[in-house]
Amino acid sequence: MEALYLLIPLSLIVVAVAVWIFFGASDSGQFDDLDGPALRILHDDDSTRPARH
């Protein structure tokens, strides 16, 4: 029972830090473009043709 006196405030602090980190990342624009990086890898940027031998 004495462990709950330590674990409950500790878990509340951990949750508060996680929420603070999430909202900090959200405010900085971390989650603005979720599709761009996933689709960027599919585009072929090679503008040069391979040399014929």
N, CA and C atoms as an extended XYZ file, in Angstrom:
159
Properties=species:S:1:pos:R:3:atomname:S:1:resname:S:1:resid:I:1 pbc="F F F"
N         0.819       -1.195        0.000 N   MET     1
C         0.000        0.000        0.000 CA  MET     1
C         0.864        1.260        0.000 C   MET     1
N         2.014        1.171        0.658 N   GLU     2
C         2.901        2.336        0.699 CA  GLU     2
C         3.508        2.626       -0.672 C   GLU     2
N         3.599        1.590       -1.506 N   ALA     3
C         4.168        1.789       -2.838 CA  ALA     3
C         3.264        2.668       -3.699 C   ALA     3
N         1.958        2.622       -3.436 N   LEU     4
C         1.036        3.452       -4.213 CA  LEU     4
C         1.257        4.931       -3.956 C   LEU     4
N         1.714        5.281       -2.766 N   TYR     5
C         1.994        6.686       -2.446 CA  TYR     5
C         3.151        7.221       -3.285 C   TYR     5
N         3.994        6.350       -3.768 N   LEU     6
C         5.096        6.743       -4.637 CA  LEU     6
C         4.721        6.584       -6.112 C   LEU     6
N         4.046        5.486       -6.447 N   LEU     7
C         3.800        5.174       -7.844 CA  LEU     7
C         2.740        6.061       -8.494 C   LEU     7
N         1.709        6.443       -7.755 N   ILE     8
C         0.658        7.278       -8.352 CA  ILE     8
C         1.188        8.659       -8.709 C   ILE     8
N         1.862        9.399       -7.811 N   PRO     9
C         2.411       10.694       -8.243 CA  PRO     9
C         3.481       10.552       -9.328 C   PRO     9
N         4.286        9.497       -9.267 N   LEU    10
C         5.305        9.276      -10.285 CA  LEU    10
C         4.680        9.024      -11.658 C   LEU    10
N         3.612        8.241      -11.695 N   SER    11
C         2.948        7.986      -12.974 CA  SER    11
C         2.252        9.242      -13.493 C   SER    11
N         1.721       10.064      -12.634 N   LEU    12
C         1.120       11.322      -13.070 CA  LEU    12
C         2.173       12.265      -13.647 C   LEU    12
N         3.352       12.258      -13.068 N   ILE    13
C         4.440       13.088      -13.592 CA  ILE    13
C         4.879       12.575      -14.969 C   ILE    13
N         4.972       11.272      -15.137 N   VAL    14
C         5.375       10.690      -16.420 CA  VAL    14
C         4.335       11.006      -17.495 C   VAL    14
N         3.053       10.909      -17.160 N   VAL    15
C         1.990       11.227      -18.115 CA  VAL    15
C         2.033       12.709      -18.477 C   VAL    15
N         2.262       13.573      -17.497 N   ALA    16
C         2.335       15.010      -17.770 CA  ALA    16
C         3.511       15.340      -18.688 C   ALA    16
N         4.648       14.691      -18.482 N   VAL    17
C         5.808       14.918      -19.347 CA  VAL    17
C         5.527       14.410      -20.761 C   VAL    17
N         4.867       13.265      -20.893 N   ALA    18
C         4.541       12.731      -22.222 CA  ALA    18
C         3.574       13.645      -22.960 C   ALA    18
N         2.578       14.176      -22.267 N   VAL    19
C         1.631       15.104      -22.895 CA  VAL    19
C         2.343       16.388      -23.281 C   VAL    19
N         3.241       16.877      -22.442 N   TRP    20
C         3.997       18.096      -22.742 CA  TRP    20
C         4.878       17.913      -23.979 C   TRP    20
N         5.527       16.752      -24.095 N   ILE    21
C         6.363       16.462      -25.268 CA  ILE    21
C         5.499       16.356      -26.520 C   ILE    21
N         4.332       15.705      -26.415 N   PHE    22
C         3.452       15.567      -27.575 CA  PHE    22
C         2.972       16.925      -28.062 C   PHE    22
N         2.507       17.777      -27.159 N   PHE    23
C         2.011       19.083      -27.582 CA  PHE    23
C         3.146       19.988      -28.047 C   PHE    23
N         4.335       19.810      -27.516 N   GLY    24
C         5.483       20.558      -28.017 CA  GLY    24
C         5.826       20.169      -29.440 C   GLY    24
N         5.766       18.881      -29.742 N   ALA    25
C         6.028       18.424      -31.106 CA  ALA    25
C         4.910       18.847      -32.041 C   ALA    25
N         3.697       18.845      -31.554 N   SER    26
C         2.565       19.252      -32.379 CA  SER    26
C         2.611       20.745      -32.695 C   SER    26
N         2.999       21.561      -31.740 N   ASP    27
C         3.090       23.006      -31.969 CA  ASP    27
C         4.240       23.372      -32.898 C   ASP    27
N         5.296       22.569      -32.916 N   SER    28
C         6.448       22.887      -33.751 CA  SER    28
C         6.262       22.435      -35.196 C   SER    28
N         5.130       21.785      -35.514 N   GLY    29
C         4.861       21.370      -36.884 CA  GLY    29
C         5.368       19.981      -37.209 C   GLY    29
N         5.614       19.179      -36.218 N   GLN    30
C         6.141       17.832      -36.428 CA  GLN    30
C         5.162       16.960      -37.213 C   GLN    30
N         3.871       17.174      -37.031 N   PHE    31
C         2.859       16.306      -37.635 CA  PHE    31
C         2.092       16.997      -38.749 C   PHE    31
N         2.651       18.036      -39.366 N   ASP    32
C         1.939       18.772      -40.402 CA  ASP    32
C         1.820       17.977      -41.693 C   ASP    32
N         2.880       17.374      -42.159 N   ASP    33
C         2.867       16.655      -43.429 CA  ASP    33
C         3.209       15.196      -43.171 C   ASP    33
N         2.185       14.374      -43.028 N   LEU    34
C         2.423       12.965      -42.752 CA  LEU    34
C         2.565       12.138      -44.027 C   LEU    34
N         2.006       12.612      -45.145 N   ASP    35
C         2.044       11.829      -46.380 CA  ASP    35
C         3.238       12.158      -47.258 C   ASP    35
N         3.792       13.334      -47.147 N   GLY    36
C         4.881       13.754      -48.021 CA  GLY    36
C         6.110       12.866      -47.968 C   GLY    36
N         6.681       12.613      -46.786 N   PRO    37
C         7.871       11.755      -46.743 CA  PRO    37
C         7.601       10.322      -47.190 C   PRO    37
N         6.392        9.822      -46.966 N   ALA    38
C         6.079        8.457      -47.384 CA  ALA    38
C         5.976        8.352      -48.895 C   ALA    38
N         5.469        9.393      -49.543 N   LEU    39
C         5.329        9.358      -50.999 CA  LEU    39
C         6.595        9.807      -51.712 C   LEU    39
N         7.441       10.569      -51.043 N   ARG    40
C         8.657       11.085      -51.674 CA  ARG    40
C         9.597        9.961      -52.073 C   ARG    40
N         9.605        8.871      -51.331 N   ILE    41
C        10.516        7.777      -51.646 CA  ILE    41
C        10.072        7.037      -52.908 C   ILE    41
N         8.804        7.161      -53.278 N   LEU    42
C         8.309        6.464      -54.463 CA  LEU    42
C         8.627        7.192      -55.758 C   LEU    42
N         8.925        8.474      -55.685 N   HIS    43
C         9.228        9.246      -56.892 CA  HIS    43
C        10.677        9.013      -57.316 C   HIS    43
N        10.857        8.801      -58.589 N   ASP    44
C        12.186        8.572      -59.126 CA  ASP    44
C        12.800        9.906      -59.512 C   ASP    44
N        13.921       10.297      -58.867 N   ASP    45
C        14.511       11.604      -59.177 CA  ASP    45
C        15.668       11.507      -60.161 C   ASP    45
N        15.922       10.356      -60.698 N   ASP    46
C        17.023       10.237      -61.649 CA  ASP    46
C        16.633       10.911      -62.960 C   ASP    46
N        17.267       12.036      -63.246 N   SER    47
C        16.955       12.751      -64.484 CA  SER    47
C        17.928       12.394      -65.602 C   SER    47
N        18.964       11.648      -65.290 N   THR    48
C        19.938       11.249      -66.320 CA  THR    48
C        19.617        9.835      -66.779 C   THR    48
N        19.862        9.619      -68.056 N   ARG    49
C        19.638        8.288      -68.621 CA  ARG    49
C        20.900        7.453      -68.456 C   ARG    49
N        20.753        6.172      -68.309 N   PRO    50
C        21.942        5.332      -68.218 CA  PRO    50
C        22.720        5.326      -69.531 C   PRO    50
N        24.019        5.253      -69.453 N   ALA    51
C        24.875        5.261      -70.644 CA  ALA    51
C        24.789        3.902      -71.339 C   ALA    51
N        24.750        3.947      -72.681 N   ARG    52
C        24.734        2.706      -73.450 CA  ARG    52
C        26.167        2.281      -73.746 C   ARG    52
N        26.423        1.001      -73.598 N   HIS    53
C        27.790        0.508      -73.849 CA  HIS    53
C        27.823       -0.374      -75.052 C   HIS    53
